[in-house]
Amino acid sequence: MTEPQLSLSLVSVCRGFLGIAIVLGVAYWMSYDRKRIDWKLVGAGLLMQLLFALAVLYVPAVGIALEWIGKIFVKLMDFTQEGVQFLLGPLIAQSKGFIFLLNSLPVVIFFSALVSLFYHWGIIQWVVSGMSWLLRRFLRISGAEGLVVSGNVFLGMTEAPVLIKNYLPKMNRSELFLVMVAGMGTIAGTVMATYIGMLAGGDQAARVLFAKHLLSASLMAAPGAIVLAKIICPQTEQVDERLVKMEHTRTYSSVLGALAAGTSTGVRLMVNIAAMLLVFIALVAMANYLLEGVIGRYTGLNEWIQSVSDGKAQGLTFQLILGVLLAPFMWLIGIPYQDMLLVGSLLGQKTILNEFVAYFQLQEWKEAGMFVYQKSILMSTYLLCGFANISSIGILLGGMGVLAPEKRELITRLGVPAMVGGALVSVLSATIIGMILGN
């Protein structure tokens, strides 16, 4: 896959602004206090996202920098394969094509160990502190909010709040809600390489392309999370602008200790991802058997669906139902109408199941040539880039409930709105990037 040609037009700009208005409208409809929304903050956050997206696509230096970082990710993935080849030897040579279990999942272990090592050296703290300063400077959020939102670009939704664990019990509703939306609307650096491997397979050029845009999506999600969280749950108390010191959540006696701890975490994460994929994909297969193999077959719906879709849909499936339900919304945010069923289905799978299943489905449909426009594939990359799904609610409640037991009841009440807010973060990023890509 190559970078789509930019074709900015009046139509794409108008559809983009319509999509942004729809996303903000949903957030406004959900708002706890519409009169207290800080529209200056909303405008500043949207401007940050828009300028960053324009820079990624139109400013060569920025695009080259992201591609350079993407190449680093890809090279690190290649290093992982050296370890896999040592463990499996001839089995790797005998395997043909891209095998997710061998080519993507081991990357989680290596990247988890690297994140732990960089944290031990203070590199992550330095980068997060810089991003936090930028967000606090331009969006007037509290120091604790700035740290946790920046931390979510690199860490998971349960790890990032630990950076401010001493501040969580004192946070008000709006601040807690932002912590939750940021966790749902972003991804962890440890799994980004897995997404790259899933989407690009063994194609090195495609790996660099998807690495560039996944990095872009992760960075765009930070101001996007602030915008949508502060619309849904506006700040009604005075913002604490004091500089918040980052909590050192782990202390390792040595580099080897940091690597060992990160490796152990990566193993648990890899097993968890593999188990979730196995179960959820099996559940989808079971649902499709009941829908297509039983209901569609004996009611004649399969033949009717094949007829009205010109053979693009094979019958009544779980993916088709989700696509039909979300297709109008996909058109509103700028997805070409030929691909809106597919992309709507991907967003539904991500929300109901998880983003790994959705990315896996995106890769399968991409390889099968089902998308008419490359723009749809790229927008889907942004659309799925986040942890906002039903199962993540429980994960987030469990993690934050331990850190701030006094706020457990409030955190529980905010769970579902935070998931919707996190999903809207990814939709907003996809809409902005789609608007700039053009027709």
N, C-alpha and C positions, 0 to 999 in steps of 0.2 A: 504494500500500500504506500502511496506517495501523498505528500501534502496537497490538499485540494487547492485549486486555483482560486484566488480571491476575486470576487465579483460583486463588490459593494454596490448596492443600488437603492433607489428610493423605496422600492417595494420591500426589500429586506430590512431596511431601517425602520419603516413603518410597522412591519410585522414584529420586529424586535422590540420596539417601544410598546406595542400592544401586548406582547408577552410579558414584558417587565411590569406593565400596568396590571395585568391579570395576577401575577405572582404577588405584587404588593397589595392588590385588592383582597386576595385570599387572607393575607396576613392581617390586613386592616379589619376584615370581617371577624377574625379570631381575637382581635385585640382586647385585653382586659380593661384598658382605659384609653379610648381613642383620643380624648381631649389632651392627654399628656404626652402624645407622641412628639419626639424631637425631630422635626422634619429637616433641620439643618444637618443633624447626624445622618439621617437617611440619605440626603443628597450627597454628603461628603463620602459616605461608604460606597454608594453607587458610582460616584465619580472615580474613586480609587479602583474599583473593579473594571470600569470601562477603560480607563487609561492603561491599566495593566494589560488588558486584553488587546488593545490597540498596539501597545508596545511589543507584545509577543508576536503578533502577526505582521506588523508594518515596520517596526524598528529593527533593522538587521542585527545590531549589537545585542539587543535583548534576546532575540530569537537564537542567535549563535551561542549566547551564554547558557540558555536553557538546554540547547542541544548538547553543549559541552558537558553540562551536568548529567544530561541523559546518557551520554556516552560513558560517563563514569559508572552510572548505574548498570548499564549493559555489560561493561567490563567486569564489574563485581559479580554479575550473574554468571559470566564465563568462568570466573575463578571458582564459583560454587560447583560448576560441573566437573572441575578437576577433582574435587573431593568426592563427588558422586561416582565418577569413573573409577576412582581408587577403591571405593566400597563395592561396586557392582561389576567392575572389570568387563569381561566379554559380553555381559548382558546389555550394556549400553551400546556396544558396537552392533549387536544383533537386533536391537530395537529399531524400528523404522518409523520415521515421522516424529511428531511432537507428542510426548507422553506427559500429561500433567503431573502425575505422581513423581516422575523422575526429573522433569525439566523445570517445574515451577515451585513445588512445595519445599524442596530442600533450600531454596533461596531464603525462605522465611527464617530458617535457623541461622544462616550466615549473617543476614541483615540484623537479626535480633542481637547477635553477639557484637556486631559492629556498633549498633546504637548504644549498647551497654558500655562498650569501650570508649566511645566518644563522650558519653555522659561522665565516665570516670575521669577523662582528661579535661572536662569542662567545656568542650567544644559546643555541645548542644545548649548549655546554659548561656554561652556567649551569643549564639545566634538567636535564641529565643528572647533574650533580653533586648537585643537590637530591634527585633520585630515588635516586641511589646512597646518599646519607646515610640516607634512609628505610629502604632495604632492609638496609643494614649494621646499622642501629640495632635493627631488629626481628627480623631473621633470622640475625644473627651470621655473616655471610659475610665474606670478605676484601675489602679495598678494591678490588683489581683485579677481583674477581668482581662487586662492586657496580657498578663503572663500566661493564663490558662488557655486563652484563644491561640496565642502564638505557639504554645506547647503542643496543642492539638494538631498542628501541621506536621509534627515529627513523632508524637507519641499517641498511644491509643486513648479511647474515651474514658478508660478507668485509670490510666497512668497519669495523664495530664493534670487532673484535679489534685493529685498528690503533691504537685509542685506548690500548691497554696493550701495545704491541709489545715494549717493553723488559722487561716482566714475564712474558710468555708462556714464554720458555725456562726460567724458574725455577718455573713452576707444576707442582703435583703432578697426579696422575691425576684426582682428584675435581674440582679447579679447572678443568682443561682440558675435562673432560666437561661441566661446567656451561656453559662458553663455547660449546661445540658445540650443546648442547641449546637454549640461549637463541637461538642463530642459527637453528636449525631451527623453533623454536616460536613465533617472532615474525615480523612483517613490517616492511618498510622504509616510512618515511613517503612516500618518492618514488612508491611504487606504490599507496598506499592510495586516492588519488583515482581511480586507474584502476579499482579494485574498485568504488568508489562509482558511477562511470559505468556499469560493466557491469551492476550490480544494479538501478540505478534508471532507467537510460535518460534520457529527457528530463523525467521527473516530478520537479519541484522538491521537493515534500513528501517523496517517497520518498528523494531524495538526502540530505536532512537526517536522516531516520530511519536510513538505512544508515551515514551518516557517524558519527552518534552511537554506534551499536553496533560499528562497526569500531574506533573510538577506544577504546571500552570493552574490546573483545576484545584489542586490542594492549596496553593497560595491565594487564589481568588476566593476560596471558601472562607477565609478568615474575616475579611471585611463584610462578606455576604452574611455570615452568621450574626455579626453584630447588628447589621441593618434589620434583618428579619426578627431577631430576638427582641430588639428594642421597639419594634412596631407591635409585636404580639404582647409583650410585657414591658411597657415603658418604664423608664427610671423615674420614680416619684420622690426619691430621697436625694439628698445632696451627694454628689459624686466625690468619693475619697480619692484625691489626686496624688496622695503620697506614693513615693516609690516603694514598691513591695519587694522585699528580698526573696529570691527564689529559694524554696526549701530543697535541701540536699536529701533526697529520699533514700538513697542507698550509699553506703560507704564500703568500698572494697579495699582490702589490704594491699592489693597489687593488681597489675594489668591482667594477670592470669585469673585472679578472682573475678574480675569484671567480665572477662570472656566466658568463664565457666557459668556464671550466673545468667548471662545473656543467652548462652547456648541452651541451658536448661529451659529458660522461658520460651525460646524459639521452638524447642521440641514439643512442648505442651501446646503451643500455638499451632504448629503444623498438624499435629494429631487432631486438634479440635477442628481445624479447617477441613481436613480430609473427612472426618466423621460427619460434619455438617453437610458437606457436598454429597456424600454418599446417601445420607438419609433424605435430604431435601429433593435431590434428583430422583431418587426412588419413589418418593411421595408424588412428585409430578407425573412420573410414569404410571403410577397406580391411578391417579386422578384421570389421566388421559385414556387409560384403558376403560374406565367407567364411562367417561364422556364420549369418546370416539368409538371404542370397541363395543359398547353396549347401547347407550342412549342414541348416539349418532347413527349407528349401524341399523338399529331396528326401527328407528323413526324416519329414516331417509334424510336426516339432516346433513349427513356427510356429503351425499351427492349434491344436495342443494347448495351447500357451502362451496364445494368445488366448482360448481357452475357459476355462481355469482362472483367468485373471486378469480375466475379464469385459470383455475388450477393452482393458484399461489398458496391457497390453504387446503390441506388435505382432509380436513373434517373438523368436527367439534372438539376442540382441545382447550386445556387450561390457558395456554398462551393466547389463543384466539380470543377467548372471553375477556381477558385482561386488556388485550389490544383494542377491542371494540369499545370497551368502557372508557379507556383513556385516550383514544384516537383524537377526539375533538380538542382536548387540552393540548395534545402534541402539535396539532396544526396551529393553535393560538401562539405557541412559543417559537414557531418558525421551522418546524420539521416539514420537509416536502411531503405533500399529500400521498405520494406513492409509497412512502416509508412509514407513515404515521401509525399504522397498525403494529408494525414490528417494534418501533421504539416505544409505543404505549405499553406493549406487552413486557418489554424489558423493564420499564419503570415499575410496573405492577409486580413483576417477579422480585425485583429488588426490595420493594416495600413489604411484601407479604412473606417472602423467604429471606434472602439476603443478597448482598452485592456480588458475592462469589458466584452464586448460581446465575445471576443476571449477566455477569461478564463472561461466564462460560457459554451461555446461550448466545451472546453477542458474537463471540469468536466462531461458534458453529455456523451461525447465519451468515457471517462475513465470509467464511471460507466457502460456503455454499453459493455465494453470489446472489443472495436474496435482496440485498440493498441496491436500490437504483442509484442513490447519490452517496458519495464518500462523505459529504457534509453530514449526513444522518449518522454515520459511524462515529465521526469526530464529536458531534453533539452528544451522542450516547455515552461516549467516554467521560464527558463532563457530568452528564445526567446521573450516571451510576456511581460517581466518585464520592462516596460518603457511607456512613454506618447507619443511616436512618432506616430501620426496619423494626418489625414488631418484636423480634427476639432481643434486639438491642435495648429495648426499654427495661427488661429485666436485668440485663447486664449492668446498665447504667445505674439503676436503682440500687442494685446490690453493692456496687463499688462506692457510690457517693453516700449511701446509707451508713456504711461502716465509718467513713471519714467524718460525717456530720450527723450522728444519730439524733440530735435535737431537731434537725430539719427533715427527718425521714418522711413525716406526713406530708409536708409541703412538696418535697421532691416527688413523692408518689402521685400527688395531684397534677403535677406539671409533666408527668411522663409522656402521655399521649400528645399534648400540644408541642412538646419538645421534639418528638419524632416527626410530626408534620412540619414543624419549623425547619428541622434538619433536612427533610426531603426538599423543601422549597429552596434551601440554600443551593443545592445541586442544580435544581431546575433554573434558578436565576443565573448561575454561571453558564449553563448550557445555552440559555436564551441570549445572553450577551455575546458569547463567542459565535453563535449562529448568526446573529445580526451582522457581525463584522465580516464573517466569511462570505455573506451575500447569498445570491441565488444558487 
